[in-house]
Amino acid sequence: MVIKSNIFRSALICTWAFTAVAFLSSCDGNKKNASSEGLRDYKVSAIQLDSTWGYRIFQDTVPVIEQKIIPGLPGNTGFNSKQEALKTGELVVKKLNKGIFPPSVSREELDSLGIQYNH
């Protein structure tokens, strides 16, 4: 029952984070082109968890996504290394910069990044 609760909590956090990104992206005032105005300045940082890694994505200084589990996979397994978390976070940032929302990550993309997980 604890695992289902953790999965639900993780899904709820991810949903909230994506909603926050959408809201922040739409709040550009009178600006017509956010990318040309420099409004989207996303940065990724790794976060160390108990025995795994995750990442946070910031828009300027505001955290907009906190990913503690490997996206695109069932369960609640974190990344094996800081480098894997950062590579995946950078992929998500690229998608956000291209206007892809939500910035979903597929198993194929994880494989292309060399992310290790149980198949």
Sine and cosine of phi, psi and omega as CSV:
sin_phi,cos_phi,sin_psi,cos_psi,sin_omega,cos_omega
0.00,0.00,-0.53,0.85,0.01,-1.00
-0.91,0.42,-0.63,0.77,-0.01,-1.00
-0.89,0.45,-0.70,0.71,0.02,-1.00
-0.88,0.48,-0.63,0.78,0.03,-1.00
-0.90,0.43,-0.67,0.75,0.02,-1.00
-0.91,0.40,-0.65,0.76,0.02,-1.00
-0.90,0.43,-0.70,0.72,0.02,-1.00
-0.88,0.47,-0.69,0.72,-0.01,-1.00
-0.89,0.45,-0.68,0.73,0.03,-1.00
-0.89,0.45,-0.68,0.73,0.02,-1.00
-0.89,0.45,-0.64,0.76,0.01,-1.00
-0.91,0.42,-0.66,0.75,0.02,-1.00
-0.90,0.43,-0.70,0.71,0.01,-1.00
-0.89,0.46,-0.67,0.74,0.03,-1.00
-0.88,0.48,-0.70,0.72,0.01,-1.00
-0.89,0.46,-0.67,0.74,-0.02,-1.00
-0.89,0.45,-0.69,0.72,0.03,-1.00
-0.90,0.45,-0.62,0.78,0.04,-1.00
-0.90,0.43,-0.65,0.76,0.02,-1.00
-0.89,0.45,-0.66,0.75,0.03,-1.00
-0.89,0.46,-0.70,0.72,0.00,-1.00
-0.88,0.47,-0.68,0.73,-0.01,-1.00
-0.91,0.42,-0.74,0.68,-0.02,-1.00
-0.90,0.43,-0.58,0.82,0.02,-1.00
-0.93,0.36,-0.48,0.88,-0.03,-1.00
-1.00,0.07,-0.19,0.98,-0.05,-1.00
-1.00,-0.07,0.89,0.46,-0.05,-1.00
-0.95,-0.30,0.32,0.95,0.08,-1.00
0.86,0.52,-0.79,-0.62,-0.04,-1.00
-1.00,-0.03,0.04,1.00,-0.02,-1.00
-0.93,0.36,0.69,-0.73,-0.02,-1.00
-1.00,-0.06,-0.53,0.85,-0.06,-1.00
-0.73,-0.68,0.98,-0.19,-0.10,-0.99
-0.87,0.49,-0.63,0.78,-0.06,-1.00
-0.93,0.35,-0.58,0.81,0.00,-1.00
-0.97,0.25,-0.36,0.93,0.00,-1.00
-1.00,-0.02,-0.09,1.00,0.02,-1.00
0.96,0.26,0.41,0.91,-0.03,-1.00
-0.98,0.19,-0.40,0.92,-0.03,-1.00
-0.97,-0.23,1.00,-0.09,0.03,-1.00
-0.89,-0.45,1.00,0.07,-0.04,-1.00
-1.00,0.03,0.62,-0.79,0.07,-1.00
-0.68,-0.73,0.52,-0.85,-0.01,-1.00
-0.91,-0.41,0.66,-0.75,0.16,-0.99
-0.72,-0.70,0.56,-0.83,0.03,-1.00
-0.99,0.14,0.56,-0.83,0.10,-1.00
-0.83,-0.56,0.77,-0.64,0.01,-1.00
-1.00,0.02,0.78,-0.62,0.03,-1.00
-0.97,-0.24,-0.27,-0.96,-0.03,-1.00
-0.81,0.59,-0.89,0.46,-0.02,-1.00
-0.78,-0.62,0.13,0.99,-0.01,-1.00
-0.72,-0.70,-0.08,-1.00,-0.01,-1.00
-0.81,-0.59,0.40,-0.92,0.11,-0.99
-0.62,-0.78,-0.21,-0.98,0.05,-1.00
-0.57,-0.82,0.40,-0.92,0.13,-0.99
-0.86,-0.51,0.63,-0.77,0.10,-1.00
-0.92,-0.40,0.78,-0.62,0.01,-1.00
-0.95,-0.31,0.62,-0.78,0.20,-0.98
-0.96,-0.29,0.93,-0.36,-0.23,-0.97
0.85,0.52,-0.92,-0.39,0.00,-1.00
-0.95,-0.33,0.06,1.00,-0.07,-1.00
-0.99,-0.11,0.85,-0.53,0.07,-1.00
-0.94,0.35,0.80,-0.59,-0.03,-1.00
-0.90,-0.43,-0.36,0.93,0.07,-1.00
-0.64,-0.77,0.74,-0.67,0.15,-0.99
-0.82,-0.58,0.91,-0.42,-0.08,-1.00
-0.91,-0.42,0.96,-0.28,-0.02,-1.00
-0.99,-0.10,-0.18,0.98,0.00,-1.00
-0.82,-0.57,0.33,-0.95,0.02,-1.00
-0.93,0.36,0.86,-0.50,-0.02,-1.00
-0.95,0.32,0.43,-0.90,0.06,-1.00
0.99,0.13,0.07,1.00,-0.01,-1.00
-0.81,-0.59,0.52,-0.85,0.10,-0.99
-0.95,0.31,0.40,-0.92,0.03,-1.00
1.00,-0.08,-0.20,-0.98,-0.06,-1.00
-0.73,-0.69,0.71,0.71,-0.01,-1.00
-1.00,0.04,0.74,-0.67,0.06,-1.00
-1.00,0.09,0.03,-1.00,0.01,-1.00
-0.97,0.26,0.52,-0.85,0.01,-1.00
-0.96,0.28,-0.44,0.90,-0.07,-1.00
-0.59,-0.81,0.31,-0.95,0.08,-1.00
-0.87,0.49,-0.66,0.75,-0.04,-1.00
-0.89,0.45,-0.65,0.76,0.02,-1.00
-0.90,0.44,-0.67,0.75,0.01,-1.00
-0.89,0.45,-0.70,0.71,-0.02,-1.00
-0.92,0.40,-0.65,0.76,0.02,-1.00
-0.87,0.49,-0.69,0.73,0.00,-1.00
-0.93,0.37,-0.66,0.75,0.05,-1.00
-0.87,0.49,-0.63,0.77,0.04,-1.00
-0.90,0.43,-0.61,0.80,0.07,-1.00
-0.88,0.47,-0.68,0.73,0.02,-1.00
-0.89,0.45,-0.66,0.75,0.04,-1.00
-0.88,0.48,-0.68,0.73,0.04,-1.00
-0.85,0.52,-0.67,0.75,0.02,-1.00
-0.91,0.41,-0.69,0.73,0.03,-1.00
-0.88,0.48,-0.67,0.74,0.01,-1.00
-0.91,0.42,-0.44,0.90,0.05,-1.00
-1.00,0.05,-0.02,1.00,0.00,-1.00
0.99,0.13,0.25,0.97,0.02,-1.00
-0.99,0.15,0.89,-0.46,-0.03,-1.00
-0.61,-0.79,0.77,-0.64,-0.06,1.00
-0.95,0.31,0.46,-0.89,-0.04,-1.00
-0.99,0.13,0.91,0.42,-0.05,-1.00
-0.89,0.46,0.45,-0.89,0.03,-1.00
-0.83,-0.55,0.79,-0.61,-0.02,-1.00
-1.00,-0.08,0.25,-0.97,0.08,-1.00
-0.87,0.49,-0.62,0.78,0.00,-1.00
-0.88,0.47,-0.64,0.77,0.03,-1.00
-0.92,0.38,-0.65,0.76,0.06,-1.00
-0.87,0.50,-0.69,0.72,0.02,-1.00
-0.88,0.48,-0.68,0.74,-0.03,-1.00
-0.92,0.40,-0.43,0.90,0.05,-1.00
-1.00,0.08,-0.15,0.99,-0.02,-1.00
0.98,0.18,0.42,0.91,-0.01,-1.00
-0.97,0.24,0.78,-0.63,-0.01,-1.00
-1.00,0.02,0.77,-0.64,0.08,-1.00
-0.40,-0.92,0.26,-0.97,0.02,-1.00
-0.98,0.19,0.85,-0.53,-0.02,-1.00
-0.96,0.26,0.00,0.00,0.00,0.00
